[in-house]
Amino acid sequence: MDPVRVGLVADPAKPTDIARQMGDRGAPDGEDPQAWDIEVVSEPFTLACEDVGTALSRLTDRAEEHRWDLVIGLTELPLRHDDGRYVLIESDPRRQTAMLSLPALGGLRMHARSRHALSELVRGMADPDSRSRRRVPLPRRSGRSRLLLGMVLANRPWLLVPGLKSALVAALTTGGIATINSTVWQLAGSLPLWRLIVAMIASMALVVGWLVIDGKLWDRPEDESPDARERSRLYNTSTLLTLSVGVIICYLALYVLNLAWALFVLDPAVMSRNARTSLGYGDIFLLAWFVASVATVGGALGSGLESEEAIRAAAYSKREEERRTRLAQDRT
């Protein structure tokens, strides 16, 4: 008996990694490995502005080219049906074609959950008794939040840190100088807690805004349709959340390094004599906090990006541009 030939067409980056893991395993859980032949192709196969039916038709064409028995597309895009609901899976077993939206899995335990979803999907499509169109929608109330979480984690905000390496160096330089300035000691000690919190939030918001403007990451709808506006809102929200998480990571790293430097070079007794007020080790923690906010604005905003690619990866709209370019090249 000939093995079932399965094609996995995956968007580049994380969807491809997940598809290749599935391909290496060779068969759905509990199935005979010799009965399955899984091939992975890494390429963008759909656009956010396209309806799901167009993407399924394109996957069907790929299946005919490769002579697959069934084909599944793994995409990092959110899939939205005509009724406005986001979906996890859209399939047409009659054409042996399906799509799986990875962000709709929620982002947590992505590899394990995606492998399980793929195994169930492949097994169901290979069942000769299943020939009706199948759709797995997300819950109406929590679906959008779950999708946003998946989109943010798919953007891998921690990878923003290498993209801001030169900015962190500039901020550390600014912070190192500010830490040994007696005027900064007095200012940090005189500020109430709420002002320190406002300074921290404002400094991070300025960096996020700068990244959006400098990287041209803000997505604008291509037309005035409700679908286009909803897609732009979703993209922009995920971009802002991704950048915010990345900047918070950078801020925490900056605070820890500034605190270590301050504890190493500063003596509360010397600080008290120079500032003409009583200062202790608790004030050094507040000083490092204030300096981190000042250094974030003065250092990070004054430097260039180490890697624009890392910043652009935080925005779905930029990857959408690359997806359009790849698809246009494939058609020519």
Summary of the structure (lengths in Angstrom):
residues: 332
radius of gyration: 25.3
end to end distance: 38.6
largest distance: 88.5
contacts: 1112
relative contact order: 0.13
helix: 62%
strand: 11%
